[in-house]
Amino acid sequence: MTPPSAAPQTLPALSPVESSAISAAGYDKAARKFLVQFKTTGHIHAYSDVPPEIAQRFEEAESKGAFFGRWIRPVFKAEKLTGDCNRCGDTAGLIGRTCDSCGVGVYVVRV
């Protein structure tokens, strides 16, 4: 996974999905980016150059997690879009933006 390039101002709408690992997903057709939000961390990752057919197949898949693990995660380049506040530890804010909770810190990727 590569570090984020620049913090997006907004994210495409994510829709809740039935999965034990994924809480929501969405597809930006113009940018060919598939976005997924994970249940364990709440963080959002964007996968680049995903064809619309793959996004459609994900939506139709009986097991979203299995499809994602087989056809998206190992195939397409990922970028983490959300991180934790470097001051208060608030989670899942857009990287580079001011923290929604403390108003002082900035969301960063913790390694």
CYANA upper distance limits for C-alpha pairs under 8 A (distance plus 0.5 A):
  1 MET  CA     77 LYS  CA      7.14
  1 MET  CA     78 ALA  CA      5.53
  1 MET  CA     79 GLU  CA      6.36
  1 MET  CA     80 LYS  CA      7.94
  2 THR  CA     77 LYS  CA      8.19
  2 THR  CA     78 ALA  CA      6.88
  2 THR  CA     79 GLU  CA      5.87
  2 THR  CA     80 LYS  CA      7.90
  3 PRO  CA     79 GLU  CA      6.55
  3 PRO  CA     80 LYS  CA      6.98
  3 PRO  CA    109 VAL  CA      8.27
  4 PRO  CA     79 GLU  CA      6.07
  4 PRO  CA     80 LYS  CA      6.34
  4 PRO  CA     81 LEU  CA      6.78
  4 PRO  CA     95 ILE  CA      8.07
  6 ALA  CA     95 ILE  CA      8.41
  6 ALA  CA     96 GLY  CA      7.98
  7 ALA  CA     81 LEU  CA      7.54
  7 ALA  CA     94 LEU  CA      6.89
  7 ALA  CA     95 ILE  CA      5.90
  7 ALA  CA     96 GLY  CA      5.97
  7 ALA  CA     97 ARG  CA      7.62
  8 PRO  CA     81 LEU  CA      8.27
  8 PRO  CA     94 LEU  CA      7.75
 12 PRO  CA     26 GLY  CA      7.36
 12 PRO  CA     27 TYR  CA      7.82
 12 PRO  CA     28 ASP  CA      6.95
 13 ALA  CA     26 GLY  CA      6.73
 14 LEU  CA     24 ALA  CA      6.12
 14 LEU  CA     25 ALA  CA      5.42
 14 LEU  CA     26 GLY  CA      4.98
 14 LEU  CA     27 TYR  CA      8.36
 14 LEU  CA     35 LEU  CA      7.99
 14 LEU  CA     36 VAL  CA      8.27
 15 SER  CA     24 ALA  CA      5.61
 15 SER  CA     25 ALA  CA      5.98
 15 SER  CA     26 GLY  CA      6.63
 16 PRO  CA     23 SER  CA      6.20
 16 PRO  CA     24 ALA  CA      4.62
 16 PRO  CA     25 ALA  CA      7.11
 17 VAL  CA     22 ILE  CA      7.41
 17 VAL  CA     23 SER  CA      6.27
 17 VAL  CA     24 ALA  CA      5.70
 17 VAL  CA     25 ALA  CA      7.37
 17 VAL  CA     64 LYS  CA      8.16
 18 GLU  CA     22 ILE  CA      8.15
 18 GLU  CA     23 SER  CA      7.80
 18 GLU  CA     64 LYS  CA      7.79
 19 SER  CA     23 SER  CA      7.16
 19 SER  CA     63 SER  CA      7.50
 19 SER  CA     64 LYS  CA      6.52
 19 SER  CA     65 GLY  CA      6.68
 20 SER  CA     39 LYS  CA      8.00
 20 SER  CA     65 GLY  CA      7.82
 21 ALA  CA     38 PHE  CA      6.50
 21 ALA  CA     39 LYS  CA      5.95
 21 ALA  CA     40 THR  CA      7.55
 21 ALA  CA     65 GLY  CA      6.69
 22 ILE  CA     36 VAL  CA      7.42
 22 ILE  CA     37 GLN  CA      6.40
 22 ILE  CA     38 PHE  CA      5.04
 22 ILE  CA     39 LYS  CA      5.78
 22 ILE  CA     64 LYS  CA      8.12
 22 ILE  CA     65 GLY  CA      7.10
 23 SER  CA     36 VAL  CA      8.29
 23 SER  CA     37 GLN  CA      6.16
 23 SER  CA     38 PHE  CA      6.10
 23 SER  CA     39 LYS  CA      5.60
 23 SER  CA     42 GLY  CA      8.41
 24 ALA  CA     36 VAL  CA      6.41
 24 ALA  CA     37 GLN  CA      5.65
 24 ALA  CA     38 PHE  CA      7.80
 25 ALA  CA     34 PHE  CA      7.91
 25 ALA  CA     35 LEU  CA      5.92
 25 ALA  CA     36 VAL  CA      4.83
 25 ALA  CA     37 GLN  CA      6.64
 26 GLY  CA     34 PHE  CA      6.46
 26 GLY  CA     35 LEU  CA      5.61
 26 GLY  CA     36 VAL  CA      7.08
 27 TYR  CA     32 ARG  CA      7.67
 27 TYR  CA     33 LYS  CA      6.33
 27 TYR  CA     34 PHE  CA      5.05
 27 TYR  CA     35 LEU  CA      6.55
 27 TYR  CA     55 ALA  CA      7.12
 28 ASP  CA     32 ARG  CA      6.08
 28 ASP  CA     33 LYS  CA      5.69
 28 ASP  CA     34 PHE  CA      6.93
 28 ASP  CA     35 LEU  CA      8.48
 29 LYS  CA     33 LYS  CA      7.32
 29 LYS  CA     52 PRO  CA      7.08
 31 ALA  CA     49 ASP  CA      8.15
 32 ARG  CA     48 SER  CA      6.81
 32 ARG  CA     49 ASP  CA      5.51
 32 ARG  CA     50 VAL  CA      5.76
 32 ARG  CA     51 PRO  CA      6.78
 32 ARG  CA     52 PRO  CA      7.63
 33 LYS  CA     46 ALA  CA      6.56
 33 LYS  CA     47 TYR  CA      5.92
 33 LYS  CA     48 SER  CA      5.32
 33 LYS  CA     49 ASP  CA      6.52
 33 LYS  CA     50 VAL  CA      6.33
 34 PHE  CA     46 ALA  CA      6.07
 34 PHE  CA     47 TYR  CA      5.56
 34 PHE  CA     48 SER  CA      7.25
 34 PHE  CA     50 VAL  CA      6.79
 34 PHE  CA     55 ALA  CA      7.43
 35 LEU  CA     44 ILE  CA      7.16
 35 LEU  CA     45 HIS  CA      6.17
 35 LEU  CA     46 ALA  CA      4.92
 35 LEU  CA     47 TYR  CA      6.79
 36 VAL  CA     44 ILE  CA      6.02
 36 VAL  CA     45 HIS  CA      6.06
 36 VAL  CA     46 ALA  CA      7.12
 37 GLN  CA     42 GLY  CA      6.38
 37 GLN  CA     43 HIS  CA      6.03
 37 GLN  CA     44 ILE  CA      4.81
 37 GLN  CA     45 HIS  CA      7.08
 38 PHE  CA     42 GLY  CA      5.66
 38 PHE  CA     43 HIS  CA      6.33
 38 PHE  CA     44 ILE  CA      7.13
 39 LYS  CA     43 HIS  CA      8.49
 41 THR  CA     92 ALA  CA      8.14
 42 GLY  CA     91 THR  CA      8.08
 42 GLY  CA     92 ALA  CA      6.35
 43 HIS  CA     80 LYS  CA      8.10
 43 HIS  CA     81 LEU  CA      7.94
 43 HIS  CA     82 THR  CA      5.90
 43 HIS  CA     83 GLY  CA      7.28
 43 HIS  CA     91 THR  CA      8.27
 43 HIS  CA     92 ALA  CA      5.57
 44 ILE  CA     80 LYS  CA      6.74
 44 ILE  CA     81 LEU  CA      6.09
 44 ILE  CA     82 THR  CA      6.11
 44 ILE  CA     92 ALA  CA      7.93
 45 HIS  CA     78 ALA  CA      6.87
 45 HIS  CA     79 GLU  CA      6.02
 45 HIS  CA     80 LYS  CA      4.89
 45 HIS  CA     81 LEU  CA      6.01
 45 HIS  CA     82 THR  CA      7.90
 46 ALA  CA     78 ALA  CA      6.05
 46 ALA  CA     79 GLU  CA      5.71
 46 ALA  CA     80 LYS  CA      6.88
 46 ALA  CA     81 LEU  CA      7.31
 47 TYR  CA     72 ILE  CA      8.12
 47 TYR  CA     73 ARG  CA      8.28
 47 TYR  CA     76 PHE  CA      6.24
 47 TYR  CA     77 LYS  CA      5.98
 47 TYR  CA     78 ALA  CA      4.96
 47 TYR  CA     79 GLU  CA      6.96
 48 SER  CA     76 PHE  CA      6.57
 48 SER  CA     77 LYS  CA      6.11
 48 SER  CA     78 ALA  CA      7.00
 49 ASP  CA     76 PHE  CA      7.51
 49 ASP  CA     77 LYS  CA      8.49
 50 VAL  CA     54 ILE  CA      7.11
 50 VAL  CA     55 ALA  CA      7.63
 50 VAL  CA     72 ILE  CA      8.39
 50 VAL  CA     76 PHE  CA      7.40
 51 PRO  CA     55 ALA  CA      7.26
 52 PRO  CA     56 GLN  CA      6.62
 53 GLU  CA     57 ARG  CA      6.61
 54 ILE  CA     58 PHE  CA      6.66
 54 ILE  CA     71 TRP  CA      8.25
 54 ILE  CA     72 ILE  CA      8.45
 55 ALA  CA     59 GLU  CA      6.86
 56 GLN  CA     60 GLU  CA      6.83
 57 ARG  CA     61 ALA  CA      6.43
 58 PHE  CA     64 LYS  CA      6.69
 58 PHE  CA     67 PHE  CA      6.77
 58 PHE  CA     68 PHE  CA      7.51
 59 GLU  CA     64 LYS  CA      7.94
 61 ALA  CA     67 PHE  CA      7.11
 63 SER  CA     67 PHE  CA      6.72
 64 LYS  CA     68 PHE  CA      6.50
 65 GLY  CA     69 GLY  CA      6.51
 66 ALA  CA     70 ARG  CA      6.65
 67 PHE  CA     71 TRP  CA      6.24
 67 PHE  CA     72 ILE  CA      7.87
 68 PHE  CA     72 ILE  CA      5.44
 68 PHE  CA     73 ARG  CA      6.47
 69 GLY  CA     73 ARG  CA      5.89
 69 GLY  CA     74 PRO  CA      7.40
 70 ARG  CA     74 PRO  CA      7.23
 71 TRP  CA     75 VAL  CA      6.83
 72 ILE  CA     76 PHE  CA      6.30
 73 ARG  CA     77 LYS  CA      8.34
 73 ARG  CA     78 ALA  CA      8.14
 80 LYS  CA    109 VAL  CA      8.46
 81 LEU  CA     94 LEU  CA      6.38
 81 LEU  CA     95 ILE  CA      6.43
 82 THR  CA     91 THR  CA      8.44
 82 THR  CA     92 ALA  CA      5.46
 82 THR  CA     93 GLY  CA      5.56
 82 THR  CA     94 LEU  CA      4.93
 82 THR  CA     95 ILE  CA      5.55
 82 THR  CA    107 TYR  CA      7.75
 82 THR  CA    108 VAL  CA      8.10
 82 THR  CA    109 VAL  CA      7.94
 83 GLY  CA     91 THR  CA      6.62
 83 GLY  CA     92 ALA  CA      5.58
 83 GLY  CA     93 GLY  CA      6.11
 83 GLY  CA     94 LEU  CA      6.91
 83 GLY  CA     95 ILE  CA      5.97
 83 GLY  CA    107 TYR  CA      5.70
 83 GLY  CA    108 VAL  CA      5.41
 83 GLY  CA    109 VAL  CA      5.38
 83 GLY  CA    110 ARG  CA      7.57
 84 ASP  CA     89 GLY  CA      6.04
 84 ASP  CA     90 ASP  CA      6.04
 84 ASP  CA     91 THR  CA      4.85
 84 ASP  CA     92 ALA  CA      6.40
 84 ASP  CA     93 GLY  CA      6.99
 84 ASP  CA     95 ILE  CA      8.42
 84 ASP  CA    106 VAL  CA      8.39
 84 ASP  CA    107 TYR  CA      5.41
 84 ASP  CA    108 VAL  CA      5.99
 84 ASP  CA    109 VAL  CA      7.01
 84 ASP  CA    110 ARG  CA      7.50
 85 CYS  CA     89 GLY  CA      5.14
 85 CYS  CA     90 ASP  CA      5.61
 85 CYS  CA     91 THR  CA      6.91
 85 CYS  CA     93 GLY  CA      8.01
 85 CYS  CA     99 CYS  CA      6.49
 85 CYS  CA    105 GLY  CA      6.17
 85 CYS  CA    106 VAL  CA      5.73
 85 CYS  CA    107 TYR  CA      4.71
 85 CYS  CA    108 VAL  CA      6.65
 86 ASN  CA    105 GLY  CA      6.03
 86 ASN  CA    106 VAL  CA      6.30
 86 ASN  CA    107 TYR  CA      6.70
 86 ASN  CA    108 VAL  CA      6.87
 87 ARG  CA    102 CYS  CA      8.24
 87 ARG  CA    104 VAL  CA      7.72
 87 ARG  CA    105 GLY  CA      5.31
 87 ARG  CA    106 VAL  CA      7.82
 88 CYS  CA    101 SER  CA      8.27
 88 CYS  CA    102 CYS  CA      7.07
 88 CYS  CA    105 GLY  CA      7.55
 90 ASP  CA     99 CYS  CA      7.86
 90 ASP  CA    101 SER  CA      7.14
 91 THR  CA    107 TYR  CA      8.39
 92 ALA  CA    107 TYR  CA      8.40
 93 GLY  CA     97 ARG  CA      7.78
 93 GLY  CA     99 CYS  CA      7.46
 93 GLY  CA    100 ASP  CA      8.08
 93 GLY  CA    107 TYR  CA      6.30
 94 LEU  CA    107 TYR  CA      6.79
 95 ILE  CA    106 VAL  CA      7.88
 95 ILE  CA    107 TYR  CA      5.21
 95 ILE  CA    108 VAL  CA      5.74
 95 ILE  CA    109 VAL  CA      7.58
 96 GLY  CA    106 VAL  CA      6.38
 96 GLY  CA    107 TYR  CA      5.94
 96 GLY  CA    108 VAL  CA      6.84
 97 ARG  CA    106 VAL  CA      6.07
 97 ARG  CA    107 TYR  CA      6.33
 98 THR  CA    103 GLY  CA      6.51
 98 THR  CA    104 VAL  CA      6.98
 98 THR  CA    105 GLY  CA      6.35
 98 THR  CA    106 VAL  CA      5.01
 98 THR  CA    107 TYR  CA      7.01
 99 CYS  CA    103 GLY  CA      5.51
 99 CYS  CA    104 VAL  CA      6.83
 99 CYS  CA    105 GLY  CA      5.82
 99 CYS  CA    106 VAL  CA      5.73
 99 CYS  CA    107 TYR  CA      6.60
